Amino acid sequence: MIRPETLVQQFRKRPFQPIRLVAEEGLRYDIYHPDGVIVLERDLIIAMAPNNHGVFHQSVRVSLAHLVAVEDLPMAPVGTQSDEA
């Protein structure tokens, strides 16, 4: 299990480095902006599909117990936010 404190540190880095969260079911969540993620004690809430005004249309709750890896991603083009791959 990835510790919540580790993720909070990752999301607070400046400049923010986009990351991919990989869950044991094979699901992958690409995070291009830290404002789209809420770190809870045992879960993450990941907001996805923002519109041009930064309003997110949906979210997913992911258990930290199911995360198996955190991978660095290249910097995103301007305007890209959080998105599920």
HTML snippet that shows the backbone in 3Dmol.js (N, CA, C, O; Angstrom):
<script src="https://3Dmol.org/build/3Dmol-min.js"></script>
<div id="view" style="width:600px;height:400px;position:relative"></div>
<script>
const pdb = `
ATOM      1  N   MET A   1       0.849  -1.193   0.000  1.00  0.00           N
ATOM      2  CA  MET A   1       0.000   0.000   0.000  1.00  0.00           C
ATOM      3  C   MET A   1       0.886   1.246   0.000  1.00  0.00           C
ATOM      4  O   MET A   1       1.884   1.322   0.718  1.00  0.00           O
ATOM      5  N   ILE A   2       0.502   2.197  -0.807  1.00  0.00           N
ATOM      6  CA  ILE A   2       1.208   3.477  -0.856  1.00  0.00           C
ATOM      7  C   ILE A   2       0.655   4.351   0.265  1.00  0.00           C
ATOM      8  O   ILE A   2      -0.558   4.496   0.417  1.00  0.00           O
ATOM      9  N   ARG A   3       1.549   4.922   1.033  1.00  0.00           N
ATOM     10  CA  ARG A   3       1.134   5.728   2.189  1.00  0.00           C
ATOM     11  C   ARG A   3       0.541   7.069   1.737  1.00  0.00           C
ATOM     12  O   ARG A   3       1.033   7.680   0.788  1.00  0.00           O
ATOM     13  N   PRO A   4      -0.510   7.521   2.415  1.00  0.00           N
ATOM     14  CA  PRO A   4      -1.114   8.804   2.036  1.00  0.00           C
ATOM     15  C   PRO A   4      -0.139   9.967   2.143  1.00  0.00           C
ATOM     16  O   PRO A   4      -0.192  10.893   1.333  1.00  0.00           O
ATOM     17  N   GLU A   5       0.754   9.934   3.134  1.00  0.00           N
ATOM     18  CA  GLU A   5       1.733  11.011   3.308  1.00  0.00           C
ATOM     19  C   GLU A   5       2.674  11.111   2.098  1.00  0.00           C
ATOM     20  O   GLU A   5       3.082  12.203   1.704  1.00  0.00           O
ATOM     21  N   THR A   6       3.005   9.965   1.526  1.00  0.00           N
ATOM     22  CA  THR A   6       3.856   9.940   0.337  1.00  0.00           C
ATOM     23  C   THR A   6       3.172  10.640  -0.832  1.00  0.00           C
ATOM     24  O   THR A   6       3.805  11.403  -1.562  1.00  0.00           O
ATOM     25  N   LEU A   7       1.884  10.377  -1.007  1.00  0.00           N
ATOM     26  CA  LEU A   7       1.137  11.014  -2.096  1.00  0.00           C
ATOM     27  C   LEU A   7       0.969  12.513  -1.854  1.00  0.00           C
ATOM     28  O   LEU A   7       1.083  13.308  -2.786  1.00  0.00           O
ATOM     29  N   VAL A   8       0.703  12.897  -0.619  1.00  0.00           N
ATOM     30  CA  VAL A   8       0.566  14.331  -0.312  1.00  0.00           C
ATOM     31  C   VAL A   8       1.860  15.056  -0.663  1.00  0.00           C
ATOM     32  O   VAL A   8       1.824  16.134  -1.256  1.00  0.00           O
ATOM     33  N   GLN A   9       3.006  14.474  -0.302  1.00  0.00           N
ATOM     34  CA  GLN A   9       4.292  15.087  -0.643  1.00  0.00           C
ATOM     35  C   GLN A   9       4.453  15.200  -2.160  1.00  0.00           C
ATOM     36  O   GLN A   9       4.938  16.211  -2.666  1.00  0.00           O
ATOM     37  N   GLN A  10       4.044  14.161  -2.875  1.00  0.00           N
ATOM     38  CA  GLN A  10       4.147  14.158  -4.342  1.00  0.00           C
ATOM     39  C   GLN A  10       3.300  15.287  -4.946  1.00  0.00           C
ATOM     40  O   GLN A  10       3.744  15.977  -5.863  1.00  0.00           O
ATOM     41  N   PHE A  11       2.087  15.470  -4.429  1.00  0.00           N
ATOM     42  CA  PHE A  11       1.179  16.478  -4.976  1.00  0.00           C
ATOM     43  C   PHE A  11       1.571  17.901  -4.575  1.00  0.00           C
ATOM     44  O   PHE A  11       1.137  18.857  -5.218  1.00  0.00           O
ATOM     45  N   ARG A  12       2.376  18.058  -3.534  1.00  0.00           N
ATOM     46  CA  ARG A  12       2.812  19.387  -3.092  1.00  0.00           C
ATOM     47  C   ARG A  12       4.088  19.857  -3.776  1.00  0.00           C
ATOM     48  O   ARG A  12       4.448  21.027  -3.652  1.00  0.00           O
ATOM     49  N   LYS A  13       4.776  18.985  -4.489  1.00  0.00           N
ATOM     50  CA  LYS A  13       6.023  19.374  -5.159  1.00  0.00           C
ATOM     51  C   LYS A  13       5.750  20.495  -6.154  1.00  0.00           C
ATOM     52  O   LYS A  13       4.739  20.497  -6.857  1.00  0.00           O
ATOM     53  N   ARG A  14       6.681  21.448  -6.195  1.00  0.00           N
ATOM     54  CA  ARG A  14       6.591  22.538  -7.159  1.00  0.00           C
ATOM     55  C   ARG A  14       7.898  22.629  -7.905  1.00  0.00           C
ATOM     56  O   ARG A  14       8.940  22.710  -7.253  1.00  0.00           O
ATOM     57  N   PRO A  15       7.922  22.621  -9.204  1.00  0.00           N
ATOM     58  CA  PRO A  15       6.724  22.455 -10.015  1.00  0.00           C
ATOM     59  C   PRO A  15       6.189  21.029  -9.900  1.00  0.00           C
ATOM     60  O   PRO A  15       6.937  20.083  -9.651  1.00  0.00           O
ATOM     61  N   PHE A  16       4.890  20.902 -10.084  1.00  0.00           N
ATOM     62  CA  PHE A  16       4.261  19.594  -9.983  1.00  0.00           C
ATOM     63  C   PHE A  16       4.691  18.712 -11.149  1.00  0.00           C
ATOM     64  O   PHE A  16       4.668  19.140 -12.302  1.00  0.00           O
ATOM     65  N   GLN A  17       5.077  17.498 -10.847  1.00  0.00           N
ATOM     66  CA  GLN A  17       5.447  16.506 -11.863  1.00  0.00           C
ATOM     67  C   GLN A  17       4.250  15.584 -12.072  1.00  0.00           C
ATOM     68  O   GLN A  17       3.855  14.885 -11.139  1.00  0.00           O
ATOM     69  N   PRO A  18       3.659  15.561 -13.272  1.00  0.00           N
ATOM     70  CA  PRO A  18       2.528  14.663 -13.521  1.00  0.00           C
ATOM     71  C   PRO A  18       2.894  13.210 -13.209  1.00  0.00           C
ATOM     72  O   PRO A  18       4.026  12.779 -13.434  1.00  0.00           O
ATOM     73  N   ILE A  19       1.919  12.466 -12.690  1.00  0.00           N
ATOM     74  CA  ILE A  19       2.157  11.074 -12.326  1.00  0.00           C
ATOM     75  C   ILE A  19       1.032  10.182 -12.824  1.00  0.00           C
ATOM     76  O   ILE A  19      -0.072  10.643 -13.115  1.00  0.00           O
ATOM     77  N   ARG A  20       1.333   8.911 -12.913  1.00  0.00           N
ATOM     78  CA  ARG A  20       0.333   7.885 -13.221  1.00  0.00           C
ATOM     79  C   ARG A  20       0.217   7.000 -11.989  1.00  0.00           C
ATOM     80  O   ARG A  20       1.214   6.477 -11.490  1.00  0.00           O
ATOM     81  N   LEU A  21      -1.009   6.837 -11.506  1.00  0.00           N
ATOM     82  CA  LEU A  21      -1.284   5.916 -10.409  1.00  0.00           C
ATOM     83  C   LEU A  21      -1.773   4.617 -11.026  1.00  0.00           C
ATOM     84  O   LEU A  21      -2.690   4.625 -11.847  1.00  0.00           O
ATOM     85  N   VAL A  22      -1.172   3.508 -10.640  1.00  0.00           N
ATOM     86  CA  VAL A  22      -1.524   2.205 -11.184  1.00  0.00           C
ATOM     87  C   VAL A  22      -2.141   1.372 -10.077  1.00  0.00           C
ATOM     88  O   VAL A  22      -1.541   1.182  -9.018  1.00  0.00           O
ATOM     89  N   ALA A  23      -3.357   0.872 -10.333  1.00  0.00           N
ATOM     90  CA  ALA A  23      -4.053   0.027  -9.365  1.00  0.00           C
ATOM     91  C   ALA A  23      -3.864  -1.432  -9.731  1.00  0.00           C
ATOM     92  O   ALA A  23      -3.580  -1.757 -10.884  1.00  0.00           O
ATOM     93  N   GLU A  24      -4.022  -2.314  -8.753  1.00  0.00           N
ATOM     94  CA  GLU A  24      -3.775  -3.738  -8.998  1.00  0.00           C
ATOM     95  C   GLU A  24      -4.726  -4.331 -10.025  1.00  0.00           C
ATOM     96  O   GLU A  24      -4.404  -5.368 -10.604  1.00  0.00           O
ATOM     97  N   GLU A  25      -5.861  -3.738 -10.275  1.00  0.00           N
ATOM     98  CA  GLU A  25      -6.789  -4.249 -11.295  1.00  0.00           C
ATOM     99  C   GLU A  25      -6.347  -3.876 -12.705  1.00  0.00           C
ATOM    100  O   GLU A  25      -7.010  -4.233 -13.679  1.00  0.00           O
ATOM    101  N   GLY A  26      -5.231  -3.160 -12.819  1.00  0.00           N
ATOM    102  CA  GLY A  26      -4.749  -2.723 -14.118  1.00  0.00           C
ATOM    103  C   GLY A  26      -5.241  -1.339 -14.503  1.00  0.00           C
ATOM    104  O   GLY A  26      -4.867  -0.820 -15.555  1.00  0.00           O
ATOM    105  N   LEU A  27      -6.072  -0.737 -13.668  1.00  0.00           N
ATOM    106  CA  LEU A  27      -6.545   0.627 -13.942  1.00  0.00           C
ATOM    107  C   LEU A  27      -5.396   1.605 -13.761  1.00  0.00           C
ATOM    108  O   LEU A  27      -4.538   1.429 -12.896  1.00  0.00           O
ATOM    109  N   ARG A  28      -5.395   2.631 -14.588  1.00  0.00           N
ATOM    110  CA  ARG A  28      -4.359   3.655 -14.535  1.00  0.00           C
ATOM    111  C   ARG A  28      -5.032   5.025 -14.512  1.00  0.00           C
ATOM    112  O   ARG A  28      -5.973   5.290 -15.261  1.00  0.00           O
ATOM    113  N   TYR A  29      -4.528   5.877 -13.642  1.00  0.00           N
ATOM    114  CA  TYR A  29      -5.070   7.227 -13.499  1.00  0.00           C
ATOM    115  C   TYR A  29      -3.932   8.223 -13.712  1.00  0.00           C
ATOM    116  O   TYR A  29      -2.988   8.272 -12.923  1.00  0.00           O
ATOM    117  N   ASP A  30      -4.023   9.005 -14.765  1.00  0.00           N
ATOM    118  CA  ASP A  30      -3.013  10.013 -15.055  1.00  0.00           C
ATOM    119  C   ASP A  30      -3.404  11.306 -14.367  1.00  0.00           C
ATOM    120  O   ASP A  30      -4.503  11.819 -14.576  1.00  0.00           O
ATOM    121  N   ILE A  31      -2.510  11.831 -13.550  1.00  0.00           N
ATOM    122  CA  ILE A  31      -2.762  13.053 -12.790  1.00  0.00           C
ATOM    123  C   ILE A  31      -1.842  14.139 -13.330  1.00  0.00           C
ATOM    124  O   ILE A  31      -0.622  14.071 -13.179  1.00  0.00           O
ATOM    125  N   TYR A  32      -2.452  15.149 -13.968  1.00  0.00           N
ATOM    126  CA  TYR A  32      -1.682  16.241 -14.536  1.00  0.00           C
ATOM    127  C   TYR A  32      -1.774  17.519 -13.713  1.00  0.00           C
ATOM    128  O   TYR A  32      -1.048  18.479 -13.972  1.00  0.00           O
ATOM    129  N   HIS A  33      -2.663  17.533 -12.721  1.00  0.00           N
ATOM    130  CA  HIS A  33      -2.783  18.714 -11.873  1.00  0.00           C
ATOM    131  C   HIS A  33      -3.186  18.272 -10.470  1.00  0.00           C
ATOM    132  O   HIS A  33      -4.149  17.521 -10.319  1.00  0.00           O
ATOM    133  N   PRO A  34      -2.472  18.720  -9.445  1.00  0.00           N
ATOM    134  CA  PRO A  34      -2.753  18.242  -8.086  1.00  0.00           C
ATOM    135  C   PRO A  34      -4.107  18.678  -7.531  1.00  0.00           C
ATOM    136  O   PRO A  34      -4.592  18.069  -6.577  1.00  0.00           O
ATOM    137  N   ASP A  35      -4.731  19.707  -8.092  1.00  0.00           N
ATOM    138  CA  ASP A  35      -6.037  20.150  -7.591  1.00  0.00           C
ATOM    139  C   ASP A  35      -7.139  19.143  -7.879  1.00  0.00           C
ATOM    140  O   ASP A  35      -8.227  19.241  -7.311  1.00  0.00           O
ATOM    141  N   GLY A  36      -6.877  18.179  -8.750  1.00  0.00           N
ATOM    142  CA  GLY A  36      -7.883  17.179  -9.091  1.00  0.00           C
ATOM    143  C   GLY A  36      -7.863  15.956  -8.193  1.00  0.00           C
ATOM    144  O   GLY A  36      -8.537  14.967  -8.480  1.00  0.00           O
ATOM    145  N   VAL A  37      -7.094  16.007  -7.100  1.00  0.00           N
ATOM    146  CA  VAL A  37      -6.967  14.840  -6.226  1.00  0.00           C
ATOM    147  C   VAL A  37      -7.145  15.242  -4.768  1.00  0.00           C
ATOM    148  O   VAL A  37      -6.594  16.246  -4.314  1.00  0.00           O
ATOM    149  N   ILE A  38      -7.914  14.453  -4.052  1.00  0.00           N
ATOM    150  CA  ILE A  38      -8.040  14.601  -2.598  1.00  0.00           C
ATOM    151  C   ILE A  38      -7.483  13.326  -1.980  1.00  0.00           C
ATOM    152  O   ILE A  38      -7.933  12.225  -2.299  1.00  0.00           O
ATOM    153  N   VAL A  39      -6.507  13.479  -1.099  1.00  0.00           N
ATOM    154  CA  VAL A  39      -5.905  12.332  -0.432  1.00  0.00           C
ATOM    155  C   VAL A  39      -6.588  12.162   0.920  1.00  0.00           C
ATOM    156  O   VAL A  39      -6.571  13.061   1.762  1.00  0.00           O
ATOM    157  N   LEU A  40      -7.188  10.993   1.108  1.00  0.00           N
ATOM    158  CA  LEU A  40      -7.807  10.637   2.381  1.00  0.00           C
ATOM    159  C   LEU A  40      -6.914   9.612   3.076  1.00  0.00           C
ATOM    160  O   LEU A  40      -5.920   9.166   2.502  1.00  0.00           O
ATOM    161  N   GLU A  41      -7.256   9.244   4.283  1.00  0.00           N
ATOM    162  CA  GLU A  41      -6.435   8.310   5.046  1.00  0.00           C
ATOM    163  C   GLU A  41      -6.274   6.957   4.352  1.00  0.00           C
ATOM    164  O   GLU A  41      -5.197   6.363   4.394  1.00  0.00           O
ATOM    165  N   ARG A  42      -7.342   6.467   3.712  1.00  0.00           N
ATOM    166  CA  ARG A  42      -7.297   5.155   3.075  1.00  0.00           C
ATOM    167  C   ARG A  42      -7.689   5.154   1.598  1.00  0.00           C
ATOM    168  O   ARG A  42      -7.637   4.116   0.938  1.00  0.00           O
ATOM    169  N   ASP A  43      -8.076   6.312   1.089  1.00  0.00           N
ATOM    170  CA  ASP A  43      -8.573   6.413  -0.278  1.00  0.00           C
ATOM    171  C   ASP A  43      -8.070   7.687  -0.940  1.00  0.00           C
ATOM    172  O   ASP A  43      -7.553   8.596  -0.289  1.00  0.00           O
ATOM    173  N   LEU A  44      -8.239   7.720  -2.248  1.00  0.00           N
ATOM    174  CA  LEU A  44      -8.052   8.936  -3.041  1.00  0.00           C
ATOM    175  C   LEU A  44      -9.360   9.228  -3.747  1.00  0.00           C
ATOM    176  O   LEU A  44     -10.069   8.305  -4.149  1.00  0.00           O
ATOM    177  N   ILE A  45      -9.684  10.490  -3.901  1.00  0.00           N
ATOM    178  CA  ILE A  45     -10.773  10.888  -4.774  1.00  0.00           C
ATOM    179  C   ILE A  45     -10.110  11.629  -5.926  1.00  0.00           C
ATOM    180  O   ILE A  45      -9.452  12.650  -5.727  1.00  0.00           O
ATOM    181  N   ILE A  46     -10.293  11.099  -7.135  1.00  0.00           N
ATOM    182  CA  ILE A  46      -9.661  11.659  -8.321  1.00  0.00           C
ATOM    183  C   ILE A  46     -10.747  12.250  -9.208  1.00  0.00           C
ATOM    184  O   ILE A  46     -11.632  11.539  -9.684  1.00  0.00           O
ATOM    185  N   ALA A  47     -10.672  13.564  -9.425  1.00  0.00           N
ATOM    186  CA  ALA A  47     -11.615  14.246 -10.315  1.00  0.00           C
ATOM    187  C   ALA A  47     -11.111  14.118 -11.741  1.00  0.00           C
ATOM    188  O   ALA A  47      -9.913  14.233 -12.002  1.00  0.00           O
ATOM    189  N   MET A  48     -12.039  13.880 -12.663  1.00  0.00           N
ATOM    190  CA  MET A  48     -11.650  13.651 -14.058  1.00  0.00           C
ATOM    191  C   MET A  48     -12.493  14.485 -15.004  1.00  0.00           C
ATOM    192  O   MET A  48     -13.565  14.976 -14.649  1.00  0.00           O
ATOM    193  N   ALA A  49     -11.984  14.630 -16.209  1.00  0.00           N
ATOM    194  CA  ALA A  49     -12.669  15.266 -17.330  1.00  0.00           C
ATOM    195  C   ALA A  49     -13.074  16.716 -17.040  1.00  0.00           C
ATOM    196  O   ALA A  49     -14.262  17.036 -17.064  1.00  0.00           O
ATOM    197  N   PRO A  50     -12.097  17.602 -16.765  1.00  0.00           N
ATOM    198  CA  PRO A  50     -12.448  19.009 -16.542  1.00  0.00           C
ATOM    199  C   PRO A  50     -12.848  19.691 -17.838  1.00  0.00           C
ATOM    200  O   PRO A  50     -12.366  19.343 -18.917  1.00  0.00           O
ATOM    201  N   ASN A  51     -13.747  20.677 -17.715  1.00  0.00           N
ATOM    202  CA  ASN A  51     -14.096  21.463 -18.903  1.00  0.00           C
ATOM    203  C   ASN A  51     -13.127  22.642 -19.019  1.00  0.00           C
ATOM    204  O   ASN A  51     -12.165  22.729 -18.257  1.00  0.00           O
ATOM    205  N   ASN A  52     -13.371  23.530 -19.949  1.00  0.00           N
ATOM    206  CA  ASN A  52     -12.472  24.663 -20.177  1.00  0.00           C
ATOM    207  C   ASN A  52     -12.409  25.640 -19.010  1.00  0.00           C
ATOM    208  O   ASN A  52     -11.493  26.459 -18.936  1.00  0.00           O
ATOM    209  N   HIS A  53     -13.377  25.560 -18.098  1.00  0.00           N
ATOM    210  CA  HIS A  53     -13.416  26.461 -16.946  1.00  0.00           C
ATOM    211  C   HIS A  53     -12.843  25.809 -15.700  1.00  0.00           C
ATOM    212  O   HIS A  53     -12.901  26.393 -14.618  1.00  0.00           O
ATOM    213  N   GLY A  54     -12.282  24.587 -15.835  1.00  0.00           N
ATOM    214  CA  GLY A  54     -11.693  23.898 -14.700  1.00  0.00           C
ATOM    215  C   GLY A  54     -12.689  23.168 -13.825  1.00  0.00           C
ATOM    216  O   GLY A  54     -12.343  22.726 -12.729  1.00  0.00           O
ATOM    217  N   VAL A  55     -13.937  23.032 -14.299  1.00  0.00           N
ATOM    218  CA  VAL A  55     -14.966  22.320 -13.540  1.00  0.00           C
ATOM    219  C   VAL A  55     -14.915  20.851 -13.944  1.00  0.00           C
ATOM    220  O   VAL A  55     -14.998  20.516 -15.125  1.00  0.00           O
ATOM    221  N   PHE A  56     -14.776  19.981 -12.946  1.00  0.00           N
ATOM    222  CA  PHE A  56     -14.685  18.550 -13.215  1.00  0.00           C
ATOM    223  C   PHE A  56     -16.076  17.943 -13.331  1.00  0.00           C
ATOM    224  O   PHE A  56     -17.001  18.341 -12.624  1.00  0.00           O
ATOM    225  N   HIS A  57     -16.214  16.970 -14.236  1.00  0.00           N
ATOM    226  CA  HIS A  57     -17.515  16.363 -14.517  1.00  0.00           C
ATOM    227  C   HIS A  57     -17.763  15.069 -13.764  1.00  0.00           C
ATOM    228  O   HIS A  57     -18.914  14.672 -13.588  1.00  0.00           O
ATOM    229  N   GLN A  58     -16.720  14.411 -13.322  1.00  0.00           N
ATOM    230  CA  GLN A  58     -16.899  13.145 -12.626  1.00  0.00           C
ATOM    231  C   GLN A  58     -15.714  12.891 -11.715  1.00  0.00           C
ATOM    232  O   GLN A  58     -14.681  13.555 -11.812  1.00  0.00           O
ATOM    233  N   SER A  59     -15.876  11.921 -10.830  1.00  0.00           N
ATOM    234  CA  SER A  59     -14.775  11.545  -9.949  1.00  0.00           C
ATOM    235  C   SER A  59     -14.826  10.049  -9.706  1.00  0.00           C
ATOM    236  O   SER A  59     -15.834   9.388  -9.953  1.00  0.00           O
ATOM    237  N   VAL A  60     -13.711   9.537  -9.215  1.00  0.00           N
ATOM    238  CA  VAL A  60     -13.619   8.129  -8.866  1.00  0.00           C
ATOM    239  C   VAL A  60     -12.910   8.040  -7.518  1.00  0.00           C
ATOM    240  O   VAL A  60     -11.994   8.809  -7.227  1.00  0.00           O
ATOM    241  N   ARG A  61     -13.351   7.094  -6.712  1.00  0.00           N
ATOM    242  CA  ARG A  61     -12.710   6.848  -5.420  1.00  0.00           C
ATOM    243  C   ARG A  61     -11.860   5.592  -5.564  1.00  0.00           C
ATOM    244  O   ARG A  61     -12.349   4.550  -6.000  1.00  0.00           O
ATOM    245  N   VAL A  62     -10.582   5.695  -5.195  1.00  0.00           N
ATOM    246  CA  VAL A  62      -9.635   4.593  -5.334  1.00  0.00           C
ATOM    247  C   VAL A  62      -9.039   4.302  -3.959  1.00  0.00           C
ATOM    248  O   VAL A  62      -8.551   5.208  -3.283  1.00  0.00           O
ATOM    249  N   SER A  63      -9.081   3.055  -3.556  1.00  0.00           N
ATOM    250  CA  SER A  63      -8.496   2.645  -2.292  1.00  0.00           C
ATOM    251  C   SER A  63      -6.977   2.644  -2.393  1.00  0.00           C
ATOM    252  O   SER A  63      -6.419   2.120  -3.358  1.00  0.00           O
ATOM    253  N   LEU A  64      -6.306   3.225  -1.407  1.00  0.00           N
ATOM    254  CA  LEU A  64      -4.848   3.207  -1.395  1.00  0.00           C
ATOM    255  C   LEU A  64      -4.323   1.777  -1.320  1.00  0.00           C
ATOM    256  O   LEU A  64      -3.224   1.495  -1.799  1.00  0.00           O
ATOM    257  N   ALA A  65      -5.092   0.881  -0.728  1.00  0.00           N
ATOM    258  CA  ALA A  65      -4.675  -0.517  -0.613  1.00  0.00           C
ATOM    259  C   ALA A  65      -4.562  -1.182  -1.982  1.00  0.00           C
ATOM    260  O   ALA A  65      -3.874  -2.194  -2.117  1.00  0.00           O
ATOM    261  N   HIS A  66      -5.223  -0.634  -2.997  1.00  0.00           N
ATOM    262  CA  HIS A  66      -5.205  -1.217  -4.339  1.00  0.00           C
ATOM    263  C   HIS A  66      -4.183  -0.580  -5.274  1.00  0.00           C
ATOM    264  O   HIS A  66      -4.005  -1.041  -6.401  1.00  0.00           O
ATOM    265  N   LEU A  67      -3.506   0.484  -4.813  1.00  0.00           N
ATOM    266  CA  LEU A  67      -2.465   1.103  -5.646  1.00  0.00           C
ATOM    267  C   LEU A  67      -1.192   0.281  -5.566  1.00  0.00           C
ATOM    268  O   LEU A  67      -0.744  -0.092  -4.482  1.00  0.00           O
ATOM    269  N   VAL A  68      -0.616   0.002  -6.730  1.00  0.00           N
ATOM    270  CA  VAL A  68       0.605  -0.807  -6.761  1.00  0.00           C
ATOM    271  C   VAL A  68       1.819  -0.035  -7.262  1.00  0.00           C
ATOM    272  O   VAL A  68       2.952  -0.472  -7.056  1.00  0.00           O
ATOM    273  N   ALA A  69       1.604   1.108  -7.918  1.00  0.00           N
ATOM    274  CA  ALA A  69       2.749   1.857  -8.442  1.00  0.00           C
ATOM    275  C   ALA A  69       2.383   3.314  -8.683  1.00  0.00           C
ATOM    276  O   ALA A  69       1.227   3.659  -8.927  1.00  0.00           O
ATOM    277  N   VAL A  70       3.405   4.151  -8.607  1.00  0.00           N
ATOM    278  CA  VAL A  70       3.316   5.562  -8.980  1.00  0.00           C
ATOM    279  C   VAL A  70       4.427   5.788  -9.999  1.00  0.00           C
ATOM    280  O   VAL A  70       5.599   5.554  -9.706  1.00  0.00           O
ATOM    281  N   GLU A  71       4.058   6.244 -11.196  1.00  0.00           N
ATOM    282  CA  GLU A  71       5.027   6.450 -12.274  1.00  0.00           C
ATOM    283  C   GLU A  71       5.035   7.910 -12.688  1.00  0.00           C
ATOM    284  O   GLU A  71       3.988   8.556 -12.710  1.00  0.00           O
ATOM    285  N   ASP A  72       6.203   8.433 -13.014  1.00  0.00           N
ATOM    286  CA  ASP A  72       6.305   9.796 -13.537  1.00  0.00           C
ATOM    287  C   ASP A  72       5.797   9.828 -14.974  1.00  0.00           C
ATOM    288  O   ASP A  72       6.001   8.887 -15.741  1.00  0.00           O
ATOM    289  N   LEU A  73       5.139  10.917 -15.322  1.00  0.00           N
ATOM    290  CA  LEU A  73       4.677  11.157 -16.693  1.00  0.00           C
ATOM    291  C   LEU A  73       5.375  12.389 -17.240  1.00  0.00           C
ATOM    292  O   LEU A  73       5.833  13.228 -16.464  1.00  0.00           O
ATOM    293  N   PRO A  74       5.469  12.518 -18.564  1.00  0.00           N
ATOM    294  CA  PRO A  74       6.000  13.761 -19.128  1.00  0.00           C
ATOM    295  C   PRO A  74       5.041  14.909 -18.837  1.00  0.00           C
ATOM    296  O   PRO A  74       3.859  14.691 -18.573  1.00  0.00           O
ATOM    297  N   MET A  75       5.551  16.107 -18.886  1.00  0.00           N
ATOM    298  CA  MET A  75       4.704  17.276 -18.647  1.00  0.00           C
ATOM    299  C   MET A  75       3.581  17.297 -19.676  1.00  0.00           C
ATOM    300  O   MET A  75       3.787  16.954 -20.839  1.00  0.00           O
ATOM    301  N   ALA A  76       2.393  17.703 -19.239  1.00  0.00           N
ATOM    302  CA  ALA A  76       1.202  17.709 -20.100  1.00  0.00           C
ATOM    303  C   ALA A  76       1.137  18.993 -20.912  1.00  0.00           C
ATOM    304  O   ALA A  76       1.688  20.018 -20.510  1.00  0.00           O
ATOM    305  N   PRO A  77       0.463  18.935 -22.057  1.00  0.00           N
ATOM    306  CA  PRO A  77       0.199  20.159 -22.799  1.00  0.00           C
ATOM    307  C   PRO A  77      -0.660  21.095 -21.953  1.00  0.00           C
ATOM    308  O   PRO A  77      -1.409  20.626 -21.095  1.00  0.00           O
ATOM    309  N   VAL A  78      -0.571  22.387 -22.171  1.00  0.00           N
ATOM    310  CA  VAL A  78      -1.357  23.372 -21.430  1.00  0.00           C
ATOM    311  C   VAL A  78      -2.840  23.046 -21.573  1.00  0.00           C
ATOM    312  O   VAL A  78      -3.318  22.750 -22.668  1.00  0.00           O
ATOM    313  N   GLY A  79      -3.566  23.106 -20.443  1.00  0.00           N
ATOM    314  CA  GLY A  79      -5.006  22.850 -20.463  1.00  0.00           C
ATOM    315  C   GLY A  79      -5.367  21.440 -20.085  1.00  0.00           C
ATOM    316  O   GLY A  79      -6.547  21.160 -19.878  1.00  0.00           O
ATOM    317  N   THR A  80      -4.402  20.522 -19.981  1.00  0.00           N
ATOM    318  CA  THR A  80      -4.708  19.153 -19.597  1.00  0.00           C
ATOM    319  C   THR A  80      -4.747  19.068 -18.084  1.00  0.00           C
ATOM    320  O   THR A  80      -3.892  19.630 -17.399  1.00  0.00           O
ATOM    321  N   GLN A  81      -5.738  18.367 -17.565  1.00  0.00           N
ATOM    322  CA  GLN A  81      -5.884  18.206 -16.124  1.00  0.00           C
ATOM    323  C   GLN A  81      -5.737  16.735 -15.764  1.00  0.00           C
ATOM    324  O   GLN A  81      -4.849  16.057 -16.281  1.00  0.00           O
ATOM    325  N   SER A  82      -6.592  16.238 -14.889  1.00  0.00           N
ATOM    326  CA  SER A  82      -6.580  14.849 -14.449  1.00  0.00           C
ATOM    327  C   SER A  82      -7.436  14.035 -15.412  1.00  0.00           C
ATOM    328  O   SER A  82      -8.504  14.477 -15.836  1.00  0.00           O
ATOM    329  N   ASP A  83      -6.955  12.842 -15.753  1.00  0.00           N
ATOM    330  CA  ASP A  83      -7.680  12.033 -16.732  1.00  0.00           C
ATOM    331  C   ASP A  83      -7.373  10.570 -16.493  1.00  0.00           C
ATOM    332  O   ASP A  83      -6.251  10.217 -16.131  1.00  0.00           O
ATOM    333  N   GLU A  84      -8.360   9.723 -16.692  1.00  0.00           N
ATOM    334  CA  GLU A  84      -8.126   8.288 -16.592  1.00  0.00           C
ATOM    335  C   GLU A  84      -7.648   7.785 -17.939  1.00  0.00           C
ATOM    336  O   GLU A  84      -8.241   8.100 -18.971  1.00  0.00           O
ATOM    337  N   ALA A  85      -6.579   7.006 -17.935  1.00  0.00           N
ATOM    338  CA  ALA A  85      -6.029   6.463 -19.194  1.00  0.00           C
ATOM    339  C   ALA A  85      -6.797   5.249 -19.648  1.00  0.00           C
ATOM    340  O   ALA A  85      -6.475   4.666 -20.683  1.00  0.00           O
TER     341      ALA A  85
END
`;
const viewer = $3Dmol.createViewer("view");
viewer.addModel(pdb, "pdb");
viewer.setStyle({}, {cartoon: {color: "spectrum"}});
viewer.zoomTo();
viewer.render();
</script>
